[in-house]
Amino acid sequence: MFDADKKSSPAIVKEQAEGILQSSVFSELLKNTPNVLMILNSQRQVVYLNRHPVPASDAISDHPLGERPGECLGCINIAKGELGCGSTEFCRVCGFNAAITASETGKNGQDECNIALKNGASLTLSVSTKPFEYNNETYIFCALEDISEKKRRQMLESIFLHDILNTAAILGGLSEAYTDIPDEQIRSMLREVSTNISDEVQAYRLISTAETQTLRTNYTEVEIGEIVNEVVRSLGNMRKFQNRSFSVNTTSGTIVTERSLLRSVLVNMVKNALEAADQNDVIYIQAHFNEKSNRALFSVQNPQTIPRKDQLKLFQKSFSTKGRGRGWGTYSIKILTEKYLKGTVTFQSGNGTGTVFTITIPSLE
């Protein structure tokens, strides 16, 4: 039993400390810490890892010793570089890479990174690094904290605060001028406010359930031209997108897919294009059905180009060119399309063509 009157001598405490640090018990205890602890050698290879940072199903290998960080984390981008982790174009904008680079110059590193996993989900990490020497060799100590849930809450709060403030402003304006506004216009504005809030809640619910593997799907027949026109009408009726110009080119065709998810993806594609474009720009939307491959192709184009450094982060969760707290759009397009609609997402952005997002959706009969 603990006795506040008794304390061990410094010699005994020192002996206990040295014994625990050198024993296998300490290594086992580290496996249960909240953070993932990693030590890298000068070639950025793992020489110590207290526990695997991702589930076995997402890991690239079950044997992390000798691997580089991206291989341990199951980053899908490592295949895009000839030498794997650290050699791809995406590594230039990786927060983990930035923190390690800082420690390679003798400094402590601190950053955040988003790792896209094999299953289509994303892992958001806070990374702290510190260089040290042992036996005349230089190493980097890395502490990784999973802040995915924290980021999700921050984005949710930001979205709700953003929309609540907008709603309050609209309602405040109505309360001051309702006697001067026709009844039908007031009803229209209230419907729009209600629809906007409902759409944001629905968008968050879709992403949240998609990430936690609890999203239920209901596959039905969908006519591709009809759903595109529905999305265009819906966004065109919103006050901030009124008087915007669309060029819609569709062919007839029916696929079996999840209608609500496809509609959410198309809404985000068109909304992103509208928000990126200038007021007088035309948004080009195409939808075509390929009978031979039994697939539907949807594309949305706006005249603006995306800077290359932003292109590399485009599908990362919480990344947005619109400011902090946004970033659901492109991330939701990717996870819903690839994981649940079993399709693919691509984009092109350059001078002369602007930016084109394309999704290809198979019929899941």
N, C-alpha and C positions, 0 to 999 in steps of 0.2 A: 504493500500500500504506500501511496505517496505520503511523505512526511516533509513538510516545509522547513523543518529544523535541520534536515540533513542534506549535505551536498557532497558530491564526489570531489576528490582532489584534482587539480589540473593534470597531473601525471596520468591518473586513471582515465579522465575524459579524453586526453590525447591518444592514449592506447586504444580506447574504444572507437574513436573516430577513424584512426588509421586501419583498425581491424575491419570495420564495416566497409570502408571505401575499397579495400582490397578483396573483400569477400564476394561470392556469387550472389549473396543476399541483396547487396546494393543494386546490382544489375537487374535483378528480378523486380525490385521495388520501382525502379525507373520505368518499367513497362506499364505501370499503372498511373503514371503522372498524366495530367490533362493534356500537356503539350507533347508533341513529337520532337525528340531530341536527335540531332544528326551531326556527325563529325565528318568533314570532307578533307581529303588530302589535297596537295597542290595541283593535282589533275582533276579536281572536283569529283573524285570518286568517293563513295561512302565507305568509311572504315569503321563506323559505329552507328547503330540505329537502335533506339530503345524499343520501338515497336513499329509495325508496318503502318504507314500513314493512311492507306486506303484499304477497303475490303479486298479480299483475294480476287473477287470477280472483276475488279477494276484495275488491279495491279498488272503490270506487264511481266513481272517475274516474282517468284516466291523467294528469291535469293538476292537481297538488296546489296550485299557486300560487293564492292567494285563497281556498282552502278552509279550513274549520275542522278541528280535530284529528279529530273523530269521522268526518268525511267522508273524510279521508286513510286512516283506519284501517279503513274499511268497517263501522263500527258499525251494526248493524241497528236500533238504537233511535232513530236520528235521524229516521226517518220518522214517529215518534210525537209529534213536536213541530211546531208550526206554523212555527217558524223554524229547524228543524233542530238541529244540534249546539249544546248549551248552553241549549236551551229546553224540553227534555222533563223529565218528572218523574224519569226515571231518572238525569238529569245531577246531581240533588241528591246521589246516593250514589256518584257516579263519582270515583275517586281522581285521575284526570287533571284533572277540573274543580276538585277541591279544591286540587291543587298550583298550578294556574294562578291560582286565586282568591287564594292566599297571596301569590304574586308580584305580583298587581295591587295589593296593599297595601304593596308594597315589601320583602317578605320572600322568602327562599329557600323553595321548596316541595319536599316529598318525600312520595310516596305510592305506592300500588299500585292498579292498576285491571285489571278483567277486561272485555275487549271481546268481545262475541258477534259472530261473523262470519257472512257470508251462507251459507256452506256448512255451518253448524251447529256448527262447531268454536269454540273459544274461545282468545283470546290474553291471556296474563297479562303485564303490563308493570310494571316499576319506573320511576317518573317522577320526574325531578329538574328543577326550574325555577329560573330566576334572572332578575330584572329588570335591564335596562340601558337607557341612553339613547344615541341617536345622531341628530345633526342636529336636536336639540330634540324628538325623537319618543321615546316610551317603547316598548320591545319586551320580549318574554319569551323567553329562551333555554331550550329544553327538550331534555333528554337522555333517551331511552327505551331501556330494556334489556329484552329478551325473557327473562322468568324462568319461562316456561311449564314447561320441563323441570325446573327447580329445584323448582318447586311440586309437580310430579308426584312427584318423588322424596321430598319431605318428607311428602306425604300417604301414599305407600306405606309409608315407614318408620313413620309414626305408626300406620297401620292394623295393620301387622304387630306393632309393639311392643305396641299395645293388646290384640290378640288373643293374643299370646304370653304376656303377663302374666296375662290371664284364664285361659288354658289352664294355665299354671303353677300358678295358685291352685287351680283345680279338681283338677289332678293331685295337688297337695300335699295337698289335703283328702282325696282318695281314698286316698293312701298312708298317711295317719294313721288313717283310719276304715274301711278296706276290710273288716276282719274283722267290723264291725258292720253292714255294708250288704249286702243280698241280691245275689247274683251277677247277676241280671237287671238290677237297678238300676245296678250298676257298668257293665255292658255298654251300657246305655242312655245313661249319662252320657258314656262314651267315644265312642259313635257321634255324640252331639250335638257334642262338642268337635271331632271330625274333620270333621263336616259344616259347622260354622261356619267353620273355617279354609278348607275347600275352597270355600265360597261366597264368601268375601272374596277369595280368589285369583282365582276365576272372574270376579268383578265387576271387579276391577282389569284383568284381561286383556281383558275386553270393551271397557272404556273406552279402554285403551291402544291396542288395534288399531283401534277406531273412529276415534280422533283421527288415527292415522297412515295411515288409508285402507287398512289391510290386513285388515280384518275380513271373513271369508268367511261368506256366508249360505247357508242351505239351507231353501228355502220348502216347506212341507208343509201339509196340511189340519189345522186345529186346531179342536176343539169348545170354544166359549167357556165354557160352564158347567163343563166338565170341568177346564179349566186353572185357573179361578178356585178351584174346590174343592180342587184339588191344592195351590195356593199357601196357602190357608187352613189345610189340614191340616199342611203343612210347617212353617209359622210357629207354629201352635198347639201343635205337639209340642216346640218349643224351651222350655227350662226357664224363661227370663225372660218368655215370653209364655203360659205355662200359666195356665189359669183366666181368661183374657181372654174377653170376650164379642164375638161377631160376629153381624151380621145380614146374611145373604147372599140376594140376590134376582137370579136369573139366568133368562134364557130360552134356548131351544135355538137353535143356529145354528153354522154351520161357515164358517171363512174360511181362505184360503191366506195364510200369513204365516211369519215366522221364529219357530218355537216357543221356542227357548232365549232369544232376545232379548225376546219378549213376556213370558215367565215372569220374566225378570230385572227388567223394568219393573214388572210387577205386584207382585213381591216388595218392591221398593223403595217403591212406593206404600203398600202395606199396612204395611210395617215403619215407615215415617215416621209414619203415622197412629197406630200403637201406641205409638211412643216419645214422641209429642207428647201423647197422651191420658193421663188418669188411670187408675188400676188398675181402677176400677169402670165406666168409660165403655164404651159400645157402639160398635164400629166398623162402619159401614154400607158394604157392598160391593154394587155392582150391575154387571151385565153383560147387555147386550141387543144383539140383531142386527137391523139394519134392512135388510130385503130390497130395498126400493126403491133405496137408495143403495149396497147391498152393502158395508156397513160395520158394524163392531162397536164398541160404546161401553162403556167400563169406567170406573166412578167409585168413589172411596174417600172416605169422610167421617168426620171426627172432630169432637167438640164445640168444640175450642179454636180461637181465632182467632190469626192471625199479624199482628204489628205492621206498619203500612204501610211503614216503612223497611226491614223485612226482606223484605216482599213484593217490593220493587223489586230486591232482590239474589238472589231465590230460586233462579233457574236458573244463577247464576254458578258456575263451577268454583271449588272450595275454600271457598265460603261455606257455613257451617252455623251453626245456633243451638245445636249440641251441643258447640261448642268447637273449638279449633284442630286441624288435621289430619284433620277429617272433611270432609263436603261432596260426596261422590260421588253421594249419593242423587238429589236433584232434577236435578242436572246430567246424570247418566246417563239419567234418565227422558226428558229433553228430546232429547239427542243420539241415543239409540237409537230413540226413537219417530219423530222427524222425519226423521232421515237414513236410517235403514235399514228402518223399518217403514212409512215414507211416510205417517205419520199426523200428528195434531196433539195438542198438550198445552195444557190450560187449567186454571185454578184460580179459585176464589172463596173469599174469607175475610171473614167479618163476623159481627157479633153476631146471634144468632138462628139462623144457619145453620151456624156453625162453619167448618171448612175442607173444601172439596171439591176433590179433584184428579180431572180427567177426561181420558182419552185416547180418541181416535177413530181406529180402525185400518181401512184399506180391505182388502178381499180382493184379493190381487195375482195373480189368475189370468191 
